[in-house]
Amino acid sequence: MTIAGSLTSLVAQHGYLGIALLVGVEGFGMPAPGETAIILGAGYAAHGELAIVAVAFTAFLAAMTGDSIGYLIGRTGGGG
């Protein structure tokens, strides 16, 4: 399975949770395809499988949470 196929299946199988995971991980500094997950979520919303407002809200919350985790890691003595 290709990387693109893995991403598609993650968002397809887990929906909002898959989007939240990828965006959140990217938010705290790990290289992850968060923007790609949002685009995939928007595509699924266009086909009626997800709600676009919920995709946007999930991405917003995941990015904010990921950023906060990254800040806390750096603030409490994380590497760097």
N, C-alpha and C positions, 0 to 999 in steps of 0.2 A: 504494500500500500504506500502511496506517495504521501508526502507531507501535506499537500493540499487535500488529499483524500482523508487523512487523519483529522485535519481541522474541520472539514465538512461533516464528518461523522460525529465528532465531538459536539458540535453545535446542533446537529440534527438529532442526536440521541439524548442529549442533556439540556438542550434549549437554553434557557436563561442561565442556568448553573454553569454551563460550558462557557458562555460569554463572560460571566462574572469571574470565572477562574482565570481565563486568559487575560482579561483586562486587568484584573487585580494583581496577577503575578507581574505583568509588565509595569504596573504602577509602582511597585516597590523596587524596581531596578533590574529585574531579570529580563533578558531578551526573550520576548514572547510576542506572538502576532496578535496583539490586542485590537489594533485597528482592523485587521483582517476579520477577526471574530465579529466586530460590530457590523462590518459590511455583509458578512454572511447572515447575521441576524436580520439585517434590513432586507436581504433577499428572501429569507424565509417569511418575513412579515409581508412582503409584496405578494407572496403566494398564499397568504392567509394562514400560515402555520404558527406564527408568533404575532404578537401585537407590537407595532412600532413604538408606541409610547412606553411599553414595558421594556423593550430592548434599550431605548435611550435611558430610561430610569435605572435599569440594571447596570448599564455601562457607566453611568455617572456615579452610582454608589460604589461600584467596584473600583473605579479609578480613585475616588476619594479615599476609600479604605486602604487601597494599595499604597497610595502616597503617604498616608498617615503611618502605616507600618514601616515604610522606608525611612520616614523621618525618625520614628522611634528607634529603629535599628541604629541609625547614624548618631542620634542624640545620646544613646546609652552605651556608646563605645563600640559600635560595629566597625568592621574593617574599613580602611580608607585613609 
